[in-house]
């Protein structure tokens, strides 16, 4: 394996979450449509209607109220705003009582085991990296509930020692601030001398994960999930800056198992 950096220096590995470690077990549009039927909405929207409606709503909510409501009432209120927007985008307007019944059903679903599942390559890679004595962590543009509830529910939380989530910090990838927070939290486990280039970050967003981490000084691998039908990319409005195309190709993987090979190659490099 041709190394992007000196992988022998890696002491900690940071991960994105959704699309990297786990996925939604069913499409968001189907979940929202099923909840509309359960909540007895008049003329409940179909999954076909809700697919573009949710994507537009999610983008609007992310741009208007960044970091899942960090400065705007918290993440549950943020999701209520996004879900109502999705209904409105699908041409449905409901009263507050009806919406509260509908939203609770949606919100409960994503707090249950029915909402998420680990991607098949996640647990084996995490086990192997932990066995090599590396400190593992999460650096993610995700609601705190994903790290605090979903990861434990899926039995993945014990792999990680440090966490940096946008909804906790008020800053999100690719901004340097979230990577700075991840570095400081990794230093608690690795020592105050941990340098940025000794941290490897892995995620499925080329713009947010690979370019953001590289700009901060982390090593980085882009996990290309474009061939995986289980993974849907929603933050496609983030545009890449300048980058070295050849280097980006060398630093692109399609399976988390490749991280282990990358680390092992560096150990004997």
C-alpha positions in Angstrom: 0.0 0.0 0.0 1.4 3.4 -1.0 1.1 5.6 2.1 -0.3 9.1 2.1 1.8 10.1 5.1 4.0 8.3 7.6 1.3 6.0 9.1 3.9 4.7 11.6 3.2 7.9 13.5 -0.5 7.2 14.0 -1.5 7.1 17.7 -5.2 7.8 17.4 -7.9 7.3 14.8 -11.0 9.5 14.5 -14.2 8.5 12.7 -17.2 10.1 11.2 -20.4 8.2 12.2 -23.4 8.1 9.8 -22.4 6.7 6.5 -19.0 5.6 7.9 -19.9 3.4 10.8 -23.7 3.0 10.6 -26.6 3.5 8.2 -30.4 4.0 8.4 -32.0 0.6 8.3 -34.7 1.9 6.0 -35.0 5.0 3.9 -35.9 8.2 5.8 -38.7 8.9 3.4 -40.3 5.5 4.2 -40.0 6.1 8.0 -41.6 9.5 7.7 -44.4 8.2 5.4 -45.1 5.3 7.8 -45.3 7.7 10.7 -47.8 9.8 8.9 -50.1 6.8 8.4 -49.7 5.8 12.0 -50.4 9.3 13.3 -53.5 9.4 11.1 -52.7 12.5 9.1 -55.3 13.6 6.6 -53.9 12.7 3.2 -50.6 11.3 4.5 -47.7 12.0 2.1 -46.1 9.0 0.4 -42.4 8.0 0.6 -42.0 9.2 -3.0 -43.3 12.7 -2.1 -41.2 12.8 1.1 -37.9 11.8 -0.5 -37.2 15.2 -2.2 -39.2 17.0 0.5 -37.0 15.8 3.3 -33.7 16.4 1.4 -34.8 20.1 0.8 -35.9 20.4 4.4 -32.6 18.9 5.8 -30.5 21.3 3.7 -32.6 24.3 4.8 -32.4 23.4 8.4 -28.7 22.7 8.3 -28.0 26.1 6.6 -30.5 28.2 8.7 -29.8 26.5 12.0 -26.3 25.0 11.9 -25.0 22.3 14.3 -28.4 20.8 15.0 -29.8 23.7 17.0 -26.7 24.6 19.0 -27.8 28.2 19.2 -31.5 27.6 18.4 -33.2 25.6 21.1 -31.3 22.3 21.0 -31.4 19.3 18.7 -34.9 18.0 19.4 -36.3 21.4 18.5 -34.0 21.4 15.4 -35.5 18.1 14.3 -39.0 19.3 14.9 -38.3 22.2 12.6 -36.8 20.0 9.9 -39.6 17.5 10.1 -42.3 20.2 9.8 -40.4 21.6 6.8 -40.4 18.2 5.2 -44.2 18.0 5.6 -44.6 21.5 4.2 -42.4 20.7 1.3 -44.6 17.7 0.5 -47.6 20.1 0.5 -49.0 19.1 3.9 -49.9 21.6 6.6 -51.1 20.2 10.0 -52.2 21.7 13.3 -49.8 21.6 16.3 -51.5 18.7 18.0 -51.4 16.6 14.9 -47.8 17.5 14.3 -46.8 16.7 17.9 -48.3 13.2 17.5 -46.5 12.7 14.2 -43.2 14.1 15.3 -43.0 12.0 18.4 -43.4 8.9 16.3 -40.6 9.9 14.0 -38.3 10.9 16.8 -39.0 7.7 18.8 -38.1 5.6 15.7 -34.6 7.1 15.6 -34.2 6.4 19.2 -34.9 2.7 18.7 -32.9 -0.2 17.3 -35.1 -0.1 14.2 -33.5 3.2 13.2 -29.9 2.2 12.6 -27.5 -0.7 11.9 -23.7 -0.9 11.9 -22.2 -1.1 8.4 -20.7 -4.6 8.0 -17.1 -3.5 7.9 -17.4 -1.3 11.0 -17.1 -3.7 14.0 -14.2 -5.8 12.6 -12.2 -2.7 11.8 -12.8 -1.1 15.2 -11.9 -4.4 16.9 -8.6 -4.7 15.0 -7.6 -1.0 15.5 -8.4 -1.2 19.3 -6.3 -4.4 19.5 -3.4 -2.5 18.1 -3.5 -0.1 21.0 -4.8 2.9 19.2 -7.1 5.5 20.8 -10.3 5.7 18.8 -12.7 8.5 18.7 -15.6 10.2 16.9 -15.5 13.5 15.1 -18.9 14.0 13.5 -21.5 16.5 12.3 -24.1 14.6 14.1 -26.7 15.2 16.9 -25.3 14.3 20.3 -28.1 11.6 20.5 -26.2 9.6 17.9 -23.1 9.4 20.0 -24.8 9.2 23.4 -27.6 6.8 22.6 -27.3 5.2 19.1 -23.7 4.0 19.4 -24.4 2.4 22.8 -27.6 0.9 21.5 -25.6 -0.7 18.7 -22.8 -1.9 21.0 -20.2 0.3 19.4 -19.5 2.9 22.1 -17.0 0.9 24.0 -14.6 1.2 21.1 -14.3 4.9 21.5 -12.6 7.1 24.1 -13.0 10.6 22.7 -15.9 12.4 21.1 -16.3 15.7 19.2 -19.9 16.3 17.9 -21.0 19.4 16.2 -24.2 19.8 18.2 -22.1 19.9 21.4 -19.5 22.3 20.1 -21.3 24.7 17.9 -18.9 24.1 15.0 -18.9 21.5 12.3 -16.7 19.9 9.7 -14.8 21.0 7.7 -14.2 23.9 10.2 -10.9 23.5 12.0 -12.6 24.0 15.4 -14.2 20.6 15.5 -10.8 18.9 14.7 -9.1 21.0 17.3 -11.6 19.8 19.9 -11.0 16.2 18.8 -7.3 16.6 19.1 -7.6 18.1 22.6 -9.8 15.2 23.7 -7.6 12.6 22.2 -4.6 14.1 24.1 -6.3 13.1 27.4 -5.8 9.5 26.3 -2.6 9.7 24.3 -0.7 12.4 26.2 -0.3 16.1 25.8 2.4 15.6 23.2 0.0 14.1 20.7 0.6 16.0 17.4 -2.1 16.6 14.7 -0.2 14.4 12.2 -0.4 11.5 14.7 -4.2 11.4 14.3 -5.9 9.7 11.4 -9.4 10.8 10.5 -11.7 8.7 8.3 -15.1 9.6 6.9 -17.3 9.3 3.9 -17.5 13.0 3.1 -14.7 14.0 0.8 -15.3 17.7 1.5 -16.0 17.6 5.3 -13.9 14.6 6.4 -10.9 14.3 4.1 -10.3 17.9 3.1 -11.3 19.3 6.5 -9.0 16.9 8.4 -6.1 17.4 6.0 -6.4 21.2 6.3 -6.2 21.0 10.1 -3.1 18.7 9.9 -4.6 15.3 10.6 -3.8 12.4 8.4 -6.9 11.5 6.5 -8.5 8.7 4.4 -11.6 9.3 2.3 -14.1 6.4 2.7 -15.9 6.3 -0.7 -19.3 4.8 0.0 -20.7 5.8 -3.4 -21.0 2.1 -4.4 -22.9 1.2 -1.3 -26.7 1.4 -1.7 -27.1 1.4 2.1 -25.5 4.9 2.4 -27.2 8.1 1.3 -25.3 11.4 1.2 -27.3 14.4 2.3 -24.8 17.2 2.8 -24.0 17.5 -0.9 -24.1 21.3 -0.7 -20.6 21.5 0.8 -18.1 22.3 -2.0 -14.5 21.2 -2.1 -11.6 23.6 -2.0 -8.4 23.0 -3.9 -6.8 19.6 -3.5 -4.2 17.3 -5.1 -6.2 14.8 -7.2 -3.5 12.2 -7.3 -3.0 12.3 -3.5 -6.7 12.2 -2.9 -7.0 9.0 -5.0 -4.2 7.4 -3.0 -6.0 8.3 0.2 -9.4 6.9 -0.9 -10.6 3.6 0.4 -13.9 1.7 0.0 -13.8 -0.5 3.1 -12.9 0.3 6.7 -10.7 -2.8 6.7 -8.3 -0.8 4.6 -7.5 1.4 7.6 -6.0 -1.6 9.4 -3.8 -2.3 6.3 -2.8 1.3 6.2 -1.8 1.4 9.8 0.0 -2.0 9.5 1.9 -0.8 6.4 3.1 2.2 8.2 4.2 0.2 11.2 6.8 -1.6 9.0 7.5 1.3 6.7 
